[in-house]
Amino acid sequence: MKGYLPYLIGGLAGMLVAILLSSLLALTGTPQLIVFALLPAAGGAVLEHLVQRRSGNS
């Protein structure tokens, strides 16, 4: 479970950014779905990559 922690934290951060963007830009429909699909996954992947790079496990 510890190995998934960076991805989960990045996913949560991406979800928070998606919520903020959606409310600030008043997104609805397809753009909102795209933002909520891409940002959590991208946030998790980026943070996981950074943690692995920093620890030398790449």
Biotite code that builds the C-alpha atoms (Angstrom):
import biotite.structure as struc

atoms = struc.array([
    struc.Atom([0.000, 0.000, 0.000], chain_id="A", res_id=1, res_name="MET", atom_name="CA", element="C"),
    struc.Atom([2.895, 2.328, 0.746], chain_id="A", res_id=2, res_name="LYS", atom_name="CA", element="C"),
    struc.Atom([3.949, 2.204, -2.912], chain_id="A", res_id=3, res_name="GLY", atom_name="CA", element="C"),
    struc.Atom([0.605, 3.653, -3.996], chain_id="A", res_id=4, res_name="TYR", atom_name="CA", element="C"),
    struc.Atom([0.669, 6.576, -1.575], chain_id="A", res_id=5, res_name="LEU", atom_name="CA", element="C"),
    struc.Atom([2.353, 9.102, -3.935], chain_id="A", res_id=6, res_name="PRO", atom_name="CA", element="C"),
    struc.Atom([-0.126, 8.237, -6.695], chain_id="A", res_id=7, res_name="TYR", atom_name="CA", element="C"),
    struc.Atom([-3.086, 8.619, -4.336], chain_id="A", res_id=8, res_name="LEU", atom_name="CA", element="C"),
    struc.Atom([-1.860, 11.968, -3.035], chain_id="A", res_id=9, res_name="ILE", atom_name="CA", element="C"),
    struc.Atom([-1.241, 13.199, -6.586], chain_id="A", res_id=10, res_name="GLY", atom_name="CA", element="C"),
    struc.Atom([-4.678, 11.994, -7.619], chain_id="A", res_id=11, res_name="GLY", atom_name="CA", element="C"),
    struc.Atom([-6.294, 13.877, -4.756], chain_id="A", res_id=12, res_name="LEU", atom_name="CA", element="C"),
    struc.Atom([-4.327, 17.005, -5.636], chain_id="A", res_id=13, res_name="ALA", atom_name="CA", element="C"),
    struc.Atom([-5.424, 16.650, -9.262], chain_id="A", res_id=14, res_name="GLY", atom_name="CA", element="C"),
    struc.Atom([-9.032, 16.256, -8.138], chain_id="A", res_id=15, res_name="MET", atom_name="CA", element="C"),
    struc.Atom([-8.816, 19.445, -6.078], chain_id="A", res_id=16, res_name="LEU", atom_name="CA", element="C"),
    struc.Atom([-7.380, 21.325, -9.064], chain_id="A", res_id=17, res_name="VAL", atom_name="CA", element="C"),
    struc.Atom([-10.155, 19.913, -11.264], chain_id="A", res_id=18, res_name="ALA", atom_name="CA", element="C"),
    struc.Atom([-12.807, 21.083, -8.800], chain_id="A", res_id=19, res_name="ILE", atom_name="CA", element="C"),
    struc.Atom([-11.253, 24.554, -8.625], chain_id="A", res_id=20, res_name="LEU", atom_name="CA", element="C"),
    struc.Atom([-10.973, 24.879, -12.415], chain_id="A", res_id=21, res_name="LEU", atom_name="CA", element="C"),
    struc.Atom([-14.486, 23.604, -12.922], chain_id="A", res_id=22, res_name="SER", atom_name="CA", element="C"),
    struc.Atom([-15.956, 26.114, -10.502], chain_id="A", res_id=23, res_name="SER", atom_name="CA", element="C"),
    struc.Atom([-13.800, 29.067, -11.578], chain_id="A", res_id=24, res_name="LEU", atom_name="CA", element="C"),
    struc.Atom([-14.395, 28.543, -15.289], chain_id="A", res_id=25, res_name="LEU", atom_name="CA", element="C"),
    struc.Atom([-18.002, 27.355, -14.864], chain_id="A", res_id=26, res_name="ALA", atom_name="CA", element="C"),
    struc.Atom([-17.330, 24.262, -16.947], chain_id="A", res_id=27, res_name="LEU", atom_name="CA", element="C"),
    struc.Atom([-20.207, 21.987, -17.822], chain_id="A", res_id=28, res_name="THR", atom_name="CA", element="C"),
    struc.Atom([-20.708, 18.969, -20.029], chain_id="A", res_id=29, res_name="GLY", atom_name="CA", element="C"),
    struc.Atom([-17.828, 17.481, -21.993], chain_id="A", res_id=30, res_name="THR", atom_name="CA", element="C"),
    struc.Atom([-15.108, 19.952, -20.915], chain_id="A", res_id=31, res_name="PRO", atom_name="CA", element="C"),
    struc.Atom([-15.908, 19.220, -17.273], chain_id="A", res_id=32, res_name="GLN", atom_name="CA", element="C"),
    struc.Atom([-15.739, 15.457, -17.895], chain_id="A", res_id=33, res_name="LEU", atom_name="CA", element="C"),
    struc.Atom([-12.377, 15.834, -19.614], chain_id="A", res_id=34, res_name="ILE", atom_name="CA", element="C"),
    struc.Atom([-10.952, 17.924, -16.757], chain_id="A", res_id=35, res_name="VAL", atom_name="CA", element="C"),
    struc.Atom([-12.182, 15.448, -14.133], chain_id="A", res_id=36, res_name="PHE", atom_name="CA", element="C"),
    struc.Atom([-10.802, 12.504, -16.120], chain_id="A", res_id=37, res_name="ALA", atom_name="CA", element="C"),
    struc.Atom([-7.366, 13.900, -16.958], chain_id="A", res_id=38, res_name="LEU", atom_name="CA", element="C"),
    struc.Atom([-6.223, 15.981, -13.989], chain_id="A", res_id=39, res_name="LEU", atom_name="CA", element="C"),
    struc.Atom([-6.444, 13.348, -11.229], chain_id="A", res_id=40, res_name="PRO", atom_name="CA", element="C"),
    struc.Atom([-4.688, 10.744, -13.384], chain_id="A", res_id=41, res_name="ALA", atom_name="CA", element="C"),
    struc.Atom([-2.036, 13.209, -14.530], chain_id="A", res_id=42, res_name="ALA", atom_name="CA", element="C"),
    struc.Atom([-1.476, 14.511, -11.003], chain_id="A", res_id=43, res_name="GLY", atom_name="CA", element="C"),
    struc.Atom([-1.013, 10.995, -9.669], chain_id="A", res_id=44, res_name="GLY", atom_name="CA", element="C"),
    struc.Atom([1.357, 10.017, -12.455], chain_id="A", res_id=45, res_name="ALA", atom_name="CA", element="C"),
    struc.Atom([3.476, 13.157, -12.126], chain_id="A", res_id=46, res_name="VAL", atom_name="CA", element="C"),
    struc.Atom([3.813, 12.930, -8.348], chain_id="A", res_id=47, res_name="LEU", atom_name="CA", element="C"),
    struc.Atom([4.591, 9.205, -8.506], chain_id="A", res_id=48, res_name="GLU", atom_name="CA", element="C"),
    struc.Atom([7.276, 9.865, -11.121], chain_id="A", res_id=49, res_name="HIS", atom_name="CA", element="C"),
    struc.Atom([8.821, 12.666, -9.060], chain_id="A", res_id=50, res_name="LEU", atom_name="CA", element="C"),
    struc.Atom([8.927, 10.536, -5.906], chain_id="A", res_id=51, res_name="VAL", atom_name="CA", element="C"),
    struc.Atom([10.524, 7.618, -7.776], chain_id="A", res_id=52, res_name="GLN", atom_name="CA", element="C"),
    struc.Atom([13.056, 9.915, -9.410], chain_id="A", res_id=53, res_name="ARG", atom_name="CA", element="C"),
    struc.Atom([13.949, 11.539, -6.100], chain_id="A", res_id=54, res_name="ARG", atom_name="CA", element="C"),
    struc.Atom([14.388, 8.185, -4.333], chain_id="A", res_id=55, res_name="SER", atom_name="CA", element="C"),
    struc.Atom([16.378, 6.707, -7.236], chain_id="A", res_id=56, res_name="GLY", atom_name="CA", element="C"),
    struc.Atom([13.950, 3.847, -7.904], chain_id="A", res_id=57, res_name="ASN", atom_name="CA", element="C"),
    struc.Atom([13.338, 4.618, -11.581], chain_id="A", res_id=58, res_name="SER", atom_name="CA", element="C"),
])
